[in-house]
Amino acid sequence: MHGLGNDFIVVAGERELPEGASGLAVQLCDRHFGIGADGLVYILPSDRADFRMRIMNPDGSEAEQCGNAIRCVAKYVYDRGLISKDTVTIETLGASVQQLQIAAEGGKAAKVRVDMGEPILNGLAVPTTIDLNPVIGHPIEAEGRTFHFTAVSMGNPHCVIFVDDAASFDLHKWGPLLETHPLFPRKTNVEFVTVASRTHAVMRVWERGAGPTLACGTGACATLVASVLGGLTDRTATVSLAGGDLLIEWSEEDNHVYMTGPAAEVFTGTLA
């Protein structure tokens, strides 16, 4: 399945995260010797929500949260009749229980609106090593170049950097350097962003544990939050990623961030 080209191997039927899931993710997510994906996602039972999601990165590490993956999970359970309503709650590792609203077409989930919860802006809680709340426009140096970033957690850490041309920015050079920078004790996702208007931003992402991907839902949410904190966009805006667009809203009423976007199923199979 994929959300705007951010693709996942989705596994259902297990009771718990199986032993060896980390190694299996490394094997299966390899695009040359495996199935190929940006992550291995397990849909598990939950005693707090309708379902529980666990996601392993291609390098074998576990992600706390993933906005595109959670939309895929919602589509999976809706399309297969595992729920009989247009709302679903999903427990995640980093963001507790999230509620999703499904918009269906022809009996299948077409778009999913996700309550991503409140952004975490305290630098130490993101986490960074910076004792500020919030961390806005903070300098970070890599290979002699200084960037300025805003730190946001959406259940997982993000480093948002505004640049002149995100579409052509050298992700492969700067992404891994910033992902593993000492300012981020648990590493970080890195977003390079160009604001086109008050209601539109363009983002490219280097994902922690995965590298460059076509989309990152939590990254799009972090991008909007950082843009609002910097006075660059309104609280509702379209974030354009390499794989397509997400509509992101940071509500003044409840301080929650809401993400709306599609999910698609590509194929099913059985692993021998």
Order of alpha helices (4+ residues) and beta strands (2+ residues): beta-beta-beta-alpha-beta-beta-beta-alpha-beta-beta-beta-beta-beta-beta-alpha-beta-beta-beta-alpha-beta-beta-beta
